[in-house]
Amino acid sequence: GHRNAAALSGFKSAEHGGRGYSQLVFDDSDGQLRTQLATTQAYSQLNLGHLIHQQDNRRGSFRGQGFELRTDGYGAVRGQAGLLVTTYRDAVSGQTVPTGDNAAGIALIKQAKQLTSSLSQGAVTHQTAALSTAKDDNAPLAEQEKAALGMVDGKALDTAKQDAASGNTTTQGKVPHQGEAMAQLAGRAGLVAVAGQDLQFANGESLALASGQDTNVAVGKQARVHAGQGIGVAAGLSQAGDGNIGLQLTAGQDDIDVQAQ
């Protein structure tokens, strides 16, 4: 076996009139295969496989396994036809699946749609406004589900392009390919979005938040909800909550002020 500099091969260029360089490295160390495409410009690198520190032809300490795309400059990920980022395996059965496969993510989309639709119907039964995102088959949740279910021909490129343009969802002889330019994020164990200062979620039409169990909002100072039209609240649509409570509103100090002007 070999785990020394002799295991390294590749190509390294030199900057004209400077000390910078670009390099392509193949590391064939036993059980530690690695490929690196790197440049000293903004220290931009793509590292694949067994990740380690490397200085010239010296192999350094272990840093992880998988892939790393990094730069000290600006980074962008663009997909004109759509983007899928998922932590679900692409081959649970051991068989390679199409690049656009997002079966687990689509299952969660379906669950969210069903939950939202069910509670929306319950709200209407109790004479409260329905959720606009789940009113019918043309509502945003249904449209997003349809786009996620996109399928294209797996043999002929021209036919595949036609399928993508038409939003095809039939499966016979097809492979998964989302039907709209959506960015899909699917986390098997969860998703975390944090910011040291401000965090903004904004959209041009509708926003749907759905959770199979609990949704909690904790605010350190003040919370405001402003609506240009109406605000509807419906609780206990399936059963009463803990302590047989349907809707609870509590002020720890001072008054509760409700006005109609």
N, C-alpha and C positions, 0 to 999 in steps of 0.2 A: 504494500500500500504506500501511498505518498500523501503527505500533508506538509509540503514545503514549497518553496518558491518555484521549484521545477514543475509544480502542478498548474502554474499560471501561464496562460498564453493570451495572445490578442494583438492589439494595435494601439500605439500611442503616438499622437502628433505633438508638434511643438509650435508655440506661438511665435510669429515673426517679430523679432525685436522685443520680446517679453519673456516672462517665466511661466505663462499659462500653458495649458495643454488640454486635449480631449483624448479619451481613451475608451476602448472596448476590451473588457477583460473576461476571459473564460477561466473559471477556477474548477479544476477537475479533481480536487482533493476527495479521497474516499469518504462517501457518506455526507459530504459537505459541498455539493455542487452549487455553483454560483455564477451568475453573469452580471456584469456591471457595464452600463453605458453612462459615461460621465464627462463633464467639462468643468474646468475651474471657473468659467464664466458664471457668476452668481452661484457657484457651487451646486450646479444642477446635476442630478443623478437619477438613474433608474436602476434599482438593485433587485435582483431576482434570486430566489432560492434560499440558500444558507447565508444569512446576512452577517457580515463581520466588518470590523475596521480594517482598512488597508492603507498602508503608506508605501508608495513606490511598489516594489515587488515583495513587500513583507506582509504576511497575513497576521492580523491582529485579533482582538478579543471578539467574542460572540455578541451579536446585537439582536438576533431574532430569526424567524423563518417566515417566508412568504414573499411579499414584494414591498418595495418602498420607492415612492416617487417624491422627490424633494428638491427644493430650490430656495435660495435666499432672495430670489426675485419674485416676480408675479407669476401666479399659476392659474390656469383655466382648464375646465373640462367642458367640452361642447359636443352636443349630439343633435344635429338638426332634426332628425327623425324621432328622437326620444332618447331617454337615458334610464338605465336600470342599475341601481346599487343595492345589493342584497347580501345578507350574511347567511342565507339558506344555501345548502349544498346544491351544486348543479347536477349531481349524479348520485342520488341516494341509493339507487339500485346497483351502483357500480358501472352503469352504462353512461356514456357521454350523451348529454342532451343538447338540444339547440341553444344557441347563445341567448336567444330571447326568452327562454323558459323562465316563468315566474309563477309556477303553479301555487306555491305556498302563499305568495303575496296576493294572488288573485283570490284565493280562498278567504283571506282576511278582508279583502275588499267586499266580497259577497256577504260575509258576516256583518260588516258595518252597515251595508245597505239594508239587509234584512232587519237588523235591530232598529235602525232609524225609521224605516217604513212602518214597522210594527208600532213603535211608540207614537209616531205621527198619526196613525189611524186611531190609536187610543185617545189622543188629544182631541181629534175631531169628534169622537163619540161623546166626549165630555164638553163639547161646544167651545173648544179652544182652537186657535189657528193651527193649521197643519204646518209641518216643516217643508219649506219650499224646495229643499234639496232632495226630497223623497216623495214628491207629489204624484209623479207618474213616470212612464218609461222615457220621457224626454227630460226629466229632471237631472241635475248635475251628477248625482251619484250613479244613476243608471247609465248615463253617457260615459262616465269614467270607467265603469265596469265593462262596457262594450269595447271601449278603446283598449283596455288591458287584455281583453280576450282576443285581440287581433290575431289572425292566422294568414300566412302567405304560402304560396306554392314552394315546395321544397326542391324542385328540379329545374324549373325554367325561370330565369331572372326576370324576363319581361312580364310573365304572368304574375310573379311575386310582386313586382312594382304595381301592377293593376290591382291586385288584392289589397295591397297597403293603401292605395289611393281610395278604394271603395269601402274600406273598413270591414273587410270580410272577416267573419267569425266561424265559418264552417271549418271542420277539422280534417276531412278526408284528404289524405295526401298532402297535408299542410304542415308547416312548422310555426311555432309561436313568434309573433312580431307585433308589438303594440301598434294600434291603429291611429294614434294621435301623437303629437310631439310632447308627450308627458315625461316628467322626471319622476320615476317611481323609486321610493326608498322602502326597503323591507328589512326589518331587523328581527332575527329569530328570537333573541333574548330581550330586545328592546331598542329604543332609539333615545339618545340624549342630545339635546341642544342647549348649550350654555354660552353665556357671554359675560365678559368682565364688566361691561357697561350696559348697552341697550340691546334688546332683542325685538325684532319686528317681524310680524307675519301680516302680509297684505295681499289682497287679490282683487281682481276687477269685478267679480260677480258674487259668488257665494262661498261661505266657509262652513264646513261640516266637521264637528268634533264628536266622535263616538267612542265609547269604552264599554267593554262587555261587563265590567263590574263597577268600579267607583271612579269618579272624577273629583279631584280636590284642587282648590285654588287657595293659596296662602299668600297674603299681601302684608308686607311689613308696615306700611303706612296707610295710604288711602286707595280705595278702589272706586272706579267710576264706570258705569255702563250708560252710554248715550246712544239712542236710536232715533233716526229721522222720522220713523213712523211708530209702530207699536212694539211692545215687549210682551211676550206670552210666557207664562210659567205654568206647567202642568206637572203634578206629582202624584205618586200612588197609582200610576196607570196599570200596574200589574199587581201590586200588593202594597200594604203599608210598610214603612221603613221600621228600623229598630225602635222599640218603645211604642209601637203602634202610631208612629208619627207620619203624617202625609207631607205636610209642609211646615217648616219651623223657621221663624224669624225672630232673632234675639238681639237686643242691644245691651251690651255689658254695662254701659254707662249712658246716662241722659235719655232723651226721648227717641221714639220712632215717629218720623214725620211723613205722612202720606197725603199728597194733595192731588186734586184734579182742578186744573185752571182753565 
